[in-house]
Amino acid sequence: MQALRAGDADPASIPLLHVGSFACDEPWVTEQATVPWDNAITPLSRGPYRHENTFLATSRLILYRETFSVWTRVQGLSPPDMFSFAVPLRLGSKTHWWGKALHERGLPAAMPGGVHVEISPGQQHFIALVDLGLMHDSMPEELCVAIEKATCGHVLPAARSAVGRLAATFSALLDGATAHPQALRHPNAVRCMEQDLLAAFGRSLTGPLPAPRGIGRAIRQRGLQRAIEYLRAMDPGAVTVADLCTAACVTERTLQYAFRETFGLSPLGFLHLRRYHATRRDLLAADAKTATVNEIAQRNGFYEMGRFAVRYKALFGESPSATLNRHCESILRGLLRPDGFGAREI
């Protein structure tokens, strides 16, 4: 997307994330601004044309919210090697995706190929573009296959309530990144953001995965042990569910059952829990004169600072800044034992 520039973002974030917004008053400018789409933009009603777009982009994912001021036809080619889907926020009566009205019952989607959309004036929606390699690395293979098959009909099944939740998730993500692009300057934060976006998308689809067949508890536990050994050796902020599945040599649904049997949490829920506790340990060990909450949180994979602070306080009973400023040397000294367990210099 040629128009994706850092705008007011911190220059340090440019290699990892581009955020910003733009507005076009001519269709041909929209055509240029929305590369890697290769589209022909045709206004179908009278009145001043205006296209508004707010975006974020990483090297593997683009998310943007857009609206058109007039009834507009979009025809052309979707980006190569990228899966795309739309999340409607406000539908119009003249909106059609590949010749069909949506009626708010799903998510319009396309594999790389042709596009034919007519958009009502004032309609607002999200568009997500996901690198196919990222999608296959981040989601269960069975789900990827199901998505590819369903995309032949250009609409993925999703209940209206699920579409609403997904739209709210994307709104919070995009607004947060636009307001605080520096929160996504760390590679771990960007990677976790990509994974969370895809996980939210997967949860919005109807038809849960069936229970694994022919996979006994012993096999699940062996996979779990491999996943745990991988966790022990890795930075908590850098681990994804896809990484765990690869290390465990099992599918995601098998790992889901194994984690719920052992921890009462999904793999993603357990990763989030570990990140919060790793962040707390780092905050307690940091020097409040030189370290910041944002820096430590981003290193552990957090990027929505407001939500992070709320959940941190709910989990630990104090704000992250209170933890950072709390003097813990005497507490740590009290934990040292004469038998050597925990004996280390403070």
N, C-alpha and C positions, 0 to 999 in steps of 0.2 A: 504494500500500500504506500504509494509514493508520498501521500500527504501525512503519513504518520511521523510526526516530529516530536521532540521532547517538550516543546513549548516552554512552560515555566518550570519544568522539572529540574531537579538538581543534576548538573552535568555528570556527576558520578554515576547516575542511574542509567545513562543513555545506552551502554552496551547491553543492559538487561531488560529495560522496560521503556516504552514510549507511551506517553499519555498526552491527551489534549483534546481540542475540539476545533471544528471549523464549520463554516456556513458557505453555501454556494448559491449564487443567484442566476446561474446559467447552467443548463443541463450538461453542456460539454465540459464544464469545470468539474461537475460531479463525476463524469466519466473518468477524468484524469485523476481526481482525488481519491477514487475508490479502487485503484489498482491495488491488489492483484486480480480483482474482478475485471472482466473484459466485456463491458456492457454498453448497450445503446439505450439512452434515457430519452423518453418521449413524453412531454406533458400532454394530457388528454382533456384538460378543462382550461377555461380561461382564468386569468388572474396572474399576479406576479408569482413566478416560480422561486421557491426557496427550499433548499435541502440543508438540514442541520444534523450534525454528527458529533458525538462525544465518544472517544475511543481509548482503549489501552491495547498494547501489543507487545508480545514477547517474540522471540525467534521462532516459536512453535505454535502460537495461539494469538488470535485477534478477537476482541470483544468490543462491539460498539452498539450505541443506541442512536437511532435515527428517526427523523420525521420529514415528511414532504408537505409543502403548503398547498399543492394542487394534486388532483388525480394524475398519477404518473405510471407509465408503463416502463418496465425494466426487462430488456431482452439481451441475452448474450451468453457468456461462458463463465462458469464458476471457477475459482482458483484451482490450478493443478495441484494434485497431491494433498488436497485439503477437504475434509468433511465439513459441511456447513449446515447450520440449523438456525431457525428463527424462534424467538420467544415473544409472542404478542403481548403488548401492554395495553394498547387501546386500539381495537379493531374498527374498521369502517365498513359501511355497507357495500362499497365498490371494490373491496379488496378481494383479489383472487390469486391463488398460488397454482401455477400450471393449469389455469382454466377452471379451478374449483374454489368455492368458498370454504373457509376453514371452520366456521361455526364454533370456534374456541374449543375444539375437541382433541387437539394434538399439537405437535410441533412440526411445522414445515421443515423439510430436510432434503439435502442433496449430496450425493457423491460428486466428484469432479465431472462436469458435464454441462448441459444446457440449462438456461434460466429463462422463465417466462412468468413475470409477476406483474400484477396491477395493484397499485397501492392507493387507498383512499386519502383524500386530503386530511391532514391532522392525525392520521394514524401514527402510533409510536410503537416500535418493537426493538428488541435486541437481535443482533446477528452475531453468531459465534462461528469462527473459522478455526478448525483444529487440524493440525498436521496429522496425517493418517498414521505415521509412525508413533507419534505421541499417543494417539487413541489406542492403538494396539498394544503399546507398552503399558498403558495405564488402566485398561479395562479388561474384564474377563473375555477370553476369546469367544466363548459362547454368546456373550452379549454383543460383541463386535459383529459377529456373523448375523445375529438377529437384527441388529440395526441396519446392516447393509441390505438385508432382504427387505425389511420394512421400508427402507428409503426408496425402493423401486416405485412405491406408490406415493412418494413425496411427502407423506405425513407419518410421523412416529406417534404411536398411541400414548396419550398422557391425559389424565383427568384434569378438569378445569382447575380444581384446587391445587394439583401438583404444578400446573403451569403457573399459577399465581405465586406459589412459593418459590419456584425457580426464578421468576421475574424479580421478586423481592430480593433474593440472594444476589442476582446479577446487579441490581440497582445499588445495593450496599457496597458491593465489590467495586463497581465502576466509580461511584461517587467518592468512595474512600480513596481509591488510587488517584483520582483527579485532584482531590483536596490535599493529599499527602503522598506524592509520588516517591518521596524519600523513604517511605516505609517498605518499598520494594527494591531497594538498591542491593540487598544481599542475595546471592544466588539461592540460598536455602528458602528465603521468603518467596521468591519468584516460583521456584519449583513447587512449593507447597500450595501456592495460589493456583497453579495450573492443575494440580491434582484435586484440590477442593472443588474447582469449577467442574471438572469432569465427573467427580463423584456426585455432585448435586444434580448434574444432568442425568446420570444413570439412575438416581433415585426417583427422578420425575417420571420415568417411563413405567407404564403398566405392565403387569405380567412378571412377578418375581421369579427368580431362578429356582428351579426345583432342587430338592435335597439331593446331594450326591449319591449315586447308586453304586453299589459294589465297592464302596470305599469304607473299610472298617476303621474302628477307633484307633487301632494300633498304627495304621498307615497315617491317619491324621496326626497322631501324636509324634510320629517320626518327622513329619513335615513341620510340625510346630517346633520341635527341638532344633531343627536346622534354622528355622526363622529366628529363634531366640539367640542362637549362637551368632547369627548375622547381626542382630540388634546389639549384642554385647560389644561388637568390634567397630560399630559405626557411630558417626555423629548423629544424635537424635534428630537434629533439624534437617538432615539430608535424606532420611529414609522415607520411601514411599511404599504403598501397599504392593505396587508392581514389583519393587525390589524384593519385598518379602516373599512373594510368590516364586520369583526366580530362584532365590536362595533356598526356599523350602522344596522346590521341585514339585509343587502341587498347584492346582487351579485356585483361583480366588475363592470360589464357593467352598472348596474343601478347607481352605485356611479360615474362612468365616466360621465354619462349624468348630474347628479346632480352638480358635481363640475364644469363642463364646463358651465352649465347654470348660476352658481353663480359667479365663479371666472375667467372664460375664460381659465382655465387650467385643465389638467388631475389631478387626485389625486397625481400621482407621481410628476408631475411638481409643484404642490402646496407644497408638502413636501420638495422638493429641495429648493424652494423659501424660505420657513420658516427656513430651515437649514442655508442658507446663511445669513439671517437677524439675526438669533440667534447667529451665529458666530460673526457677526459684533458687536452686543451688548456686547458679552463676550470679544471681543478684546478691545473695548473702555473702559470696566470696569476693565480690567486686569492691573496688574503692569508689565510693560515691563522689569523690572529687574529680575523677577522671572518666568514669563509666556513665553511660546513660541507659535508661530502661529501654528505649527504642532500639538502640544498638544491640543489646543483649537479646531482646525479644526477636529481632529480625534474624540474628544468628541462629536462633532455635526454630526458625521457620514461620514466625508469626508476621502478618502483614496488615491486618486490620487492628490498629492499636486500640481503638475504642472498645471493640468487642473483646479483644484480648484482656484489657484492664477489667472489664465487667466480669468475665469468667474467672479471671485470676482471683479477684476479690471473693467471688462466690466459693471458690475452691479452698482458699487459704485464709480467708477472714481479714485480709488487709490488702491495701493497694500495692502494686508493684513498686511504686516509688517509696512507700513505707518500708518495704522489704529491703530495698537498696540502701536506705539510710539507717537501717537498724544495726546497731553495733552487735556483732555476733561472736567476737573473739572469746569472751568469757563463757559463752554457751558451748563453743567447741572445746574449750579447755576442760569443761566439766564432763565431756564425753570421753576423754582419754582414759584408758584403763591400764593398770600396772602390768597386765599380762601381755601387753603389746598390741592388742586389737585396737585399731584406730590411732595408735601412737604415731604422731607425725608432728613436725614443727608447725606452729601457728605463727 
